[in-house]
């Protein structure tokens, strides 16, 4: 039986605690994947990531968003859009699905909602970065229409692959 999946905006009135937990889980997993100690709490993250976790509504403010997928009512994953005004571009950040919910199409559903959100807000381009070791994730993004692009203003201490995609009329259909 397939679980019921819904996607909601975490702010202003959505599940803020769920958002913080999901973003932290993403950050902790990435820290461990890049050879750093797995943090037990937000205070063990690098300063920039701590600031993000402690100010999610400010980081993902409109026209951006932090979207939460709920599976049978429980938080299952998230994706964020950080808007770059006036470029009408947004950075896709923190796409994460909890391990127990992977393989159910939740990441695709989250990205579809992110694309729709961008189109509704007249954004024209989405960019993202991903660890080169995440080959399956890069393939997933390519299937969604993302192609390689040059680096943009991230401050990552590790090498990244940069991808971009135009927001299209089809994205309005959600």
N, C-alpha and C positions, 0 to 999 in steps of 0.2 A: 504494500500500500504506500503511495506517495504522500509525504507530509505536506500540509498546507503551508505555503510560503507567502509572506507578505513583506513589503518593503515600506518603511516609514522614514521620514526625516527625523534625525535625532534632536533637532532644535528648530523652533524654540520650545516646543511643548512635548517633545518625544522622550524616549528613554535615555536620559543623560548618563546614568550610572552604567547602563548596558554599553553605551558608546565608549565610555572611558575604559571599561573592562576589555572590550574587543580591540580597541586601538592599542592598549598596553600589551595584550597577548600577541598582536602582530609585531610590535616593537621588540618584545622579549624574544620571540622566535627568531627574528632577524638578527638580533644581537648574538644569539647562540650560533646561528648559521654562519656568521662572519668571524667566528672564533673568539668572541668576547664572552665573558661569564654571563650566564642566564640570570637576569635580574629577578629578585623576588618581589620588588615593588617599584613604583614610579621613581622614588628617591634614588634608586640604583641605576637609572638610565643616564646617558649623557645629558648635559644641561639643556641643549636645544630640544631634545625629545621630552624631557620633563616639562619644559614650558608648553609644548604642544599638548601633552596629556592634561595639563592643569588648566588649559584655556581652549578646549575644543570649540566652544561656541564662537570664540573670536577668530580662530584659525579657519574654521569652515563657515564663515559668515556669508550671507547672501551677496552676490548671486551664486556663490558656492553652496555646498551642503555636505553633511555627513549622513549617509543613508545606512540604515540598519535593516538587515534581513532577519525576520522572525520565522522560525519553523515550529509549527504547532504552538505558537505563542511564546516560544523561548528564543533569546538572541542567538543567531547562528552565524552571522557575518556582517561585514561592513565594507563600505567604500566611501572615500571622500573626494570632493572637488574643491580645490582652492582656486578662486578666481583671480586673474591678473588683469586688473583694469588699468588702462583703457584698451588693452590689446584684444579684448573679447576672447581670451584664451583661459582655459582652466587646467590645472595640474590634477591628474588622477592620483590619489594617494591612498595608501593603507587598505588595498583590496585584501580582504582576509575572510576566510571561512573556517570555522572551528573544525578540527579534524573529524569529529563525529558526524559532521554534515557534508563532508566533501563527497564529490561524485554524484551529487543530486541536482546539478545545474544551478546552484545558488550563486556562484560567481558570475555566471552568464546573466542571471536575472538581475543581480546587482548592477552589472555593467550596462545592461539594457536600460535600467532606471536612471543610471548616471548620464547616459547619452540623451535620454528623453529630457531629463532635468536641464542639461546644457542647452538643448534645442529650444526648450520653452523660455529660457532666459537670454536668448539671442547670442549665446556664445558660439564662436565659429571654429574653434580648434581646441583639441585636447592633447596634452602632452603627459608623459609619464617616464619614470626611470625604474629599472629593475636590475637586480643582480644578474650578471651574465651566467652564473651557475644555475639559474632558474630557467632552464631550457624549456620545460613544459609550460611555464607561465608565459614566456616569450612567444611560444607557439600559439597559446590561447589568445594573446593580444593580437597576433598577426591574423588569426582567423576572424577577429572582430574588426579588421581593417587598419590596424596600426602598422606603420612602417618606420624604419630607422630614421632618425633625425640627429642633428648635432646636439651637443650638450647645452643645457640652459643653466640658469643660476642656482643650482643646488650646491650644498656645502657638504658633500659626502666624503668621508675619509677612505672610501673603497671605490674601485672602478664600477661604473654602471653602464648599462645599455639604455639608450634614449630612444623613445618611440613617440610618434605623433599620429593624429587622425583628425580629419576634418569632421565637423558636426554637419550632418546632412539633413535634407528634408525628411528622409525616411526615419530619422531619429525622432521627429515630432510625433510619429505614430506610436512610439513607445513599444 
